[in-house]
Amino acid sequence: MTKSKRQIQLAIGLAIIGIACVLSYYSIEEKTVSIYDVYLVIDVSGSMLDEGKLDNAKNAANIFIDSIASDKNQIGLVKFSSLVKVLSKATSDSQSLKNMIQSLVAEDGTALGDGIKIATDSLTLEGRSQAKKVMLLLTDGMATEGIDPVGASIVANQNGITIFTVGYGTDADANTLNAIATNTGGQYFYAQSGQDLVDVFNRISKILISPLAHYGSRTLILVAIPILLFLPTLEKGMRTVIEKAEQTFLDKRGPAKSTCPKCGYKNTLNAKFCAKCGIRQ
């Protein structure tokens, strides 16, 4: 390989690494500025006592807190049954929040819309201006009292709040929960079991703080490094493959022929006389 050719290959490899580094830098920056005020809005109506639903909800909520907890993200807690209450304003104190979650007790009906409204009020009045505002709403049923939950979601959307809804069990009002999520640019999820609930909460946390952007650029760097180091080998290998392909084609085609100018018979390329009419080639 000539020196100039090797220099060109090195330049290509370095350029790829440079582009990947730039993409990686800006991807990480983008994730750094994404901070959240998240309210867990949890149904504690009487039906949440069935089949250990409330205990499973507590477990999933604690895992969710661990997955997004940071100095920049803050999490609040609202419970709703017939009555609605903010148990914790948005905070970065994970342990205090978990203690509040453990204190939840199931009773009475389901004021789903009121739960959305009070969380909306807290996020709007007390949320940080630079933070993205999110609700994670969990229920195992449908609204039995209070204001219309779909109407409450429209107000939430007007205040820049995204709602992720989770229907737990077969009695959850999927149509209403889907409408709430759709109105606010969120998503609706269904969970049948306690493990499903954990999986859903994990999916939502990954949506909020997904590392895919800078993983992609880091992958580009990993691809660029072997290209840079092994360009000569790759080039040699490609040349060998091409040469073998050309030889295989020639072998299948058979020996080259020449056409007799008198009778048109195809003789072998090195024949001195036509095999059919005998004239000199």
C-alpha positions in Angstrom: 0.0 0.0 0.0 1.3 3.4 -0.9 1.9 6.0 1.8 -0.6 8.5 0.3 -3.3 5.8 0.2 -2.7 4.9 3.8 -2.9 8.6 4.8 -6.3 8.9 3.0 -7.6 5.9 5.0 -6.3 7.3 8.2 -8.0 10.6 7.4 -11.3 8.8 6.8 -11.2 6.9 10.0 -10.3 10.0 12.0 -13.1 11.9 10.4 -15.6 9.2 11.4 -14.4 9.3 15.0 -14.6 13.1 15.0 -18.2 13.1 13.8 -19.1 10.4 16.4 -17.5 12.4 19.2 -19.4 15.5 18.3 -22.7 13.6 18.1 -21.9 12.0 21.5 -21.2 15.3 23.1 -24.5 16.9 21.9 -26.5 13.8 22.8 -25.3 13.8 26.4 -25.9 17.5 26.6 -29.5 17.0 25.4 -30.1 14.4 28.1 -28.5 16.6 30.8 -31.0 19.4 30.3 -34.0 17.2 30.4 -35.2 17.5 34.0 -38.6 16.4 35.3 -41.2 17.2 37.9 -43.2 14.0 38.1 -46.3 13.3 40.2 -47.3 9.8 41.0 -51.1 9.8 41.2 -52.2 6.6 42.8 -55.7 5.1 43.2 -56.3 4.0 46.8 -60.0 3.1 46.4 -61.3 0.1 48.2 -60.8 -2.3 45.2 -57.1 -1.8 45.5 -57.2 -4.1 48.5 -58.1 -7.0 46.1 -55.3 -9.5 45.2 -52.7 -7.3 46.9 -53.0 -4.6 44.2 -52.0 -1.8 46.6 -48.9 -3.6 47.8 -47.9 -4.2 44.2 -48.5 -0.6 43.4 -46.2 0.5 46.3 -43.5 -1.8 45.0 -43.7 -0.6 41.4 -43.7 3.1 42.6 -40.6 2.6 44.7 -38.8 1.0 41.8 -39.8 3.9 39.6 -38.5 6.4 42.1 -35.1 4.6 42.2 -34.9 4.6 38.4 -35.4 8.3 37.9 -34.2 9.7 41.2 -31.5 12.4 40.8 -30.6 15.9 42.1 -32.4 17.3 39.1 -35.6 15.3 39.0 -38.2 15.8 41.6 -41.2 13.5 42.4 -44.5 14.2 44.2 -47.3 12.0 45.4 -51.1 12.3 45.2 -53.5 9.7 46.5 -57.1 9.5 45.4 -60.2 7.6 46.5 -63.4 9.5 47.4 -61.0 12.1 48.9 -57.9 13.4 47.2 -54.8 14.6 48.9 -51.2 15.7 48.0 -49.1 13.6 50.3 -45.8 15.0 49.1 -45.0 18.0 46.9 -42.3 17.4 44.3 -39.1 16.5 46.0 -35.7 14.9 45.4 -35.8 13.2 48.9 -36.5 9.7 47.7 -36.6 8.1 51.2 -39.2 10.5 52.4 -41.3 9.8 49.3 -41.1 6.1 49.8 -42.2 6.5 53.4 -45.3 8.3 52.2 -46.0 5.5 49.7 -45.7 2.9 52.4 -48.4 4.8 54.4 -51.0 4.4 51.7 -54.3 2.7 52.8 -57.1 1.7 50.5 -60.7 2.9 51.1 -63.9 4.3 49.6 -64.6 5.3 45.9 -62.6 6.6 42.9 -62.4 10.4 42.3 -60.2 9.9 39.2 -60.7 13.4 37.8 -60.1 15.1 41.1 -56.8 13.3 41.4 -55.7 14.7 38.0 -56.9 18.2 38.9 -55.0 18.4 42.2 -51.8 17.1 40.7 -52.3 19.6 37.8 -52.7 22.4 40.3 -49.5 21.4 42.2 -47.4 21.0 39.0 -48.7 24.3 37.6 -48.3 26.4 40.8 -45.2 24.9 42.3 -43.5 23.1 39.5 -40.1 24.4 38.3 -40.2 26.5 35.1 -37.3 24.6 33.5 -38.7 21.1 34.3 -40.8 19.0 32.1 -44.1 18.2 33.9 -45.3 14.7 34.0 -48.0 12.6 35.8 -48.0 8.9 36.2 -51.6 7.9 36.9 -52.5 4.4 38.2 -56.0 3.1 38.7 -57.7 -0.3 38.8 -61.2 0.9 38.0 -63.2 3.9 36.7 -64.3 7.2 38.0 -67.2 6.8 40.4 -67.4 10.4 41.7 -65.8 13.8 41.3 -65.1 15.8 38.1 -64.8 14.3 34.6 -61.3 12.9 34.3 -61.1 13.5 30.5 -62.0 17.1 31.0 -59.4 17.4 33.7 -56.8 15.9 31.3 -57.6 18.7 28.8 -56.8 21.3 31.5 -53.6 19.4 32.3 -52.5 19.5 28.6 -53.2 23.3 28.5 -50.7 23.6 31.4 -48.0 21.6 29.5 -48.4 18.4 31.5 -48.0 15.0 30.0 -49.9 12.1 31.6 -48.9 8.4 31.4 -51.9 6.3 32.5 -51.7 2.7 33.8 -54.8 0.5 34.0 -54.3 -2.3 36.6 -56.5 -5.3 36.1 -59.5 -6.1 33.9 -61.8 -3.6 35.6 -59.7 -0.6 34.6 -61.5 1.9 32.3 -59.2 1.5 29.3 -61.1 3.9 27.1 -61.0 6.8 29.6 -57.3 6.1 30.5 -56.4 6.0 26.8 -58.2 9.3 26.2 -56.5 11.0 29.1 -53.0 9.9 27.8 -53.8 10.8 24.2 -55.1 14.3 25.2 -51.8 15.1 26.9 -49.3 13.5 24.5 -48.6 10.6 26.9 -49.2 6.8 26.6 -51.7 4.3 28.1 -50.4 1.0 29.5 -52.2 -2.0 30.8 -50.9 -4.3 33.6 -52.5 -7.6 34.6 -50.2 -8.6 37.4 -47.7 -7.1 40.0 -44.8 -8.0 37.7 -46.6 -6.4 34.8 -46.9 -3.2 36.9 -43.2 -3.1 37.6 -42.4 -3.6 33.9 -44.8 -0.8 32.9 -43.3 1.6 35.4 -39.9 0.7 34.2 -40.9 1.3 30.6 -42.2 4.8 31.5 -39.0 5.7 33.4 -37.0 4.6 30.3 -39.2 6.8 28.1 -38.4 9.8 30.4 -34.6 9.2 30.7 -33.8 7.1 27.7 -30.0 6.9 27.0 -30.5 5.8 23.3 -29.2 9.0 21.8 -25.7 8.9 23.2 -25.6 5.1 23.0 -26.1 5.4 19.3 -23.2 7.9 18.9 -21.0 5.8 21.1 -21.7 2.8 18.9 -20.6 4.9 16.0 -17.3 5.5 17.8 -16.9 1.8 18.4 -17.5 1.1 14.7 -15.0 3.9 13.6 -12.1 2.6 15.7 -11.8 -0.9 14.0 -12.3 0.8 10.6 -9.4 3.1 11.4 -7.2 0.3 12.6 -8.0 -2.4 10.1 -8.6 -0.5 6.9 -5.7 -2.1 5.1 -6.9 -5.6 6.1 -10.5 -4.8 5.1 -9.4 -3.5 1.7 -7.2 -6.5 1.1 -10.1 -8.8 2.0 -12.5 -7.0 -0.2 -10.1 -7.2 -3.1 -9.6 -11.0 -2.6 -13.4 -11.5 -2.6 -13.8 -9.5 -5.8 -11.0 -11.4 -7.5 -12.4 -14.8 -6.5 -15.9 -13.7 -7.7 -14.4 -12.7 -11.1 -12.5 -16.0 -11.4 -15.7 -18.0 -10.5 -17.6 -16.2 -13.2 -14.9 -16.9 -15.8 -14.7 -20.6 -14.8 -18.5 -21.0 -15.2 -18.4 -19.2 -18.6 -15.7 -21.6 -19.9 -12.8 -20.9 -22.2 -13.1 -17.9 -24.5 -14.2 -18.5 -28.1 -13.4 -16.9 -31.5 -15.9 -16.9 -34.4 -14.8 -18.2 -37.8 -15.3 -15.4 -40.4 -16.4 -17.9 -43.1 -18.8 -20.3 -41.5 -19.5 -18.7 -38.1 -18.4 -21.7 -36.1 -17.1 -20.9 -32.6 -13.5 -22.2 -32.2 -11.3 -22.0 -29.1 -9.5 -18.8 -28.8 -6.0 -20.2 -29.6 -7.2 -22.5 -32.6 -5.2 -21.9 -35.8 -7.7 -23.5 -38.2 -11.5 -23.7 -38.1 -12.7 -27.1 -36.8 -15.7 -27.0 -39.2 -14.5 -25.5 -42.6 -10.8 -25.7 -42.1 -9.8 -22.2 -43.1 -6.9 -20.6 -41.2 -8.0 -18.4 -38.3 
